[in-house]
Amino acid sequence: MPFSTTGQELAQWRSRAIRSTQGQDIDPREVDWLLQELTNLTALALRLESFGDQPEIVLKISLEDLEQRWQKRLEDRSPLQYLAGSTPWRNLNLQVAPGVLIPRPETEILIDLAITATQDNPELARGNWVDLGTGSGAIAIALAQGLPEITIHAVDESPEALAIAQANITKYNYAHRINLHQGSWWSPLEFLQGQVQGMISNPPYIPTSLIAQLQPEVTNHEPHLALDGGTDGLDDLRHLVNTAPDYLQSGGFWLVETMAGQPEAVVQLLQAQGSYRDILTFADFAGVERFVQARKC
Ligand SMILES: C[S@@+](CC[C@H](N)C(=O)[O-])C[C@H]1O[C@@H](n2cnc3c(N)ncnc32)[C@H](O)[C@@H]1O
């Protein structure tokens, strides 16, 4: 149910919220980002403060609720995206909530790498693809958009994540092309052995000992199931290297995101496994190697 307030009231709330960031490790621009997600005001209208005279501004939540959420930002360092209930990612606006990882901008690169691979190898552009550890469903939905002839099987161990993924898949009308499965990595996909054209995964890859040192928004609020990659951070990447050959077709595509510093180890794991060819690494927006792709022999 939408709520409304006057432009003047909202302008006053915005000024107070911006002032409240002083002396805090919080960017004052977050106030406008939150208002963009929760009202129909544009970034320009907010920046020019041109809405103060409007008799009515429609909000997705009440002004009291907005204030309570902002206090959670200040006091608990709750991520802004959880407070808004949504995040932009590629051309999507995805629902997010505690219990699901907030999709990160660099993960968008996985989609571009996958689409490029299908342009170079058109046989990859149809058939079964899997998104292992789908979280909010971001990768699965973007793949469905970018590769109109594939069917996607998206897996997650977390029921909370799958519920959010389901909502996002329904929002973008891909329920007929994306099948959700609960379970650990490939285990719900036994029926696809030898029949998968492409595997994409952004698995947990942070070494356990580093998790407590991340920003409080991450350590205290994002699900550790989505972050914790075991002692060296490579537990799940190692598992995906070793298990994927049973599922990929000959020539099938394998692509993962890793943490900075991990691609070299993943390349060595792929080489040692012996079932992969054309192993390549790619950098993120900052020029840091973060992605590893390969083809099954
Ligand atoms: C880094 S998050 C990635 C989420 C999403 N794909 C994205 O890029 O935003 C890793 C995901 O893997 C899931 N996960 C962790 N262990 C898993 C397992 N054993 N089997 C399946 N999914 C798992 C987590 O619940 C989480 O959603």
The ligand as an SDF file (V2000), in Angstrom:
LIG
                    3D

 27 29  0  0  0  0  0  0  0  0999 V2000
   28.4930  -15.0280   -2.8670 C   0  0  0  0  0  0  0  0  0  0  0  0
   26.8060  -15.5150   -2.7690 S   0  0  0  0  0  0  0  0  0  0  0  0
   26.3040  -15.2400   -4.4570 C   0  0  0  0  0  0  0  0  0  0  0  0
   24.8390  -14.9170   -4.6150 C   0  0  0  0  0  0  0  0  0  0  0  0
   24.4620  -14.4720   -6.0330 C   0  0  0  0  0  0  0  0  0  0  0  0
   24.7600  -15.4750   -7.0200 N   0  0  0  0  0  0  0  0  0  0  0  0
   25.1930  -13.1820   -6.3950 C   0  0  0  0  0  0  0  0  0  0  0  0
   26.1420  -13.2300   -7.1630 O   0  0  0  0  0  0  0  0  0  0  0  0
   24.8070  -12.1310   -5.8920 O   0  0  0  0  0  0  0  0  0  0  0  0
   26.9450  -17.2750   -2.6470 C   0  0  0  0  0  0  0  0  0  0  0  0
   25.6240  -18.0170   -2.6180 C   0  0  0  0  0  0  0  0  0  0  0  0
   25.9270  -19.4290   -2.4930 O   0  0  0  0  0  0  0  0  0  0  0  0
   24.9920  -20.0080   -1.6160 C   0  0  0  0  0  0  0  0  0  0  0  0
   25.5950  -21.2320   -1.0790 N   0  0  0  0  0  0  0  0  0  0  0  0
   26.4910  -21.3710   -0.0890 C   0  0  0  0  0  0  0  0  0  0  0  0
   26.8060  -22.6510    0.0920 N   0  0  0  0  0  0  0  0  0  0  0  0
   26.0770  -23.3600   -0.8240 C   0  0  0  0  0  0  0  0  0  0  0  0
   25.9820  -24.7400   -1.1510 C   0  0  0  0  0  0  0  0  0  0  0  0
   26.6850  -25.6600   -0.4980 N   0  0  0  0  0  0  0  0  0  0  0  0
   25.1560  -25.0830   -2.1440 N   0  0  0  0  0  0  0  0  0  0  0  0
   24.4350  -24.1610   -2.8250 C   0  0  0  0  0  0  0  0  0  0  0  0
   24.4960  -22.8480   -2.5540 N   0  0  0  0  0  0  0  0  0  0  0  0
   25.3080  -22.4440   -1.5660 C   0  0  0  0  0  0  0  0  0  0  0  0
   24.7060  -18.9300   -0.5910 C   0  0  0  0  0  0  0  0  0  0  0  0
   23.4870  -19.1710    0.0810 O   0  0  0  0  0  0  0  0  0  0  0  0
   24.7080  -17.6920   -1.4520 C   0  0  0  0  0  0  0  0  0  0  0  0
   23.4230  -17.4030   -1.9420 O   0  0  0  0  0  0  0  0  0  0  0  0
  1  2  1  0
  2  3  1  0
  2 10  1  0
  3  4  1  0
  4  5  1  0
  5  6  1  0
  5  7  1  0
  7  8  2  0
  7  9  1  0
 10 11  1  0
 11 12  1  0
 11 26  1  0
 12 13  1  0
 13 14  1  0
 13 24  1  0
 14 15  1  0
 14 23  1  0
 15 16  2  0
 16 17  1  0
 17 18  1  0
 17 23  2  0
 18 19  1  0
 18 20  2  0
 20 21  1  0
 21 22  2  0
 22 23  1  0
 24 25  1  0
 24 26  1  0
 26 27  1  0
M  CHG  2   2   1   9  -1
M  END
$$$$
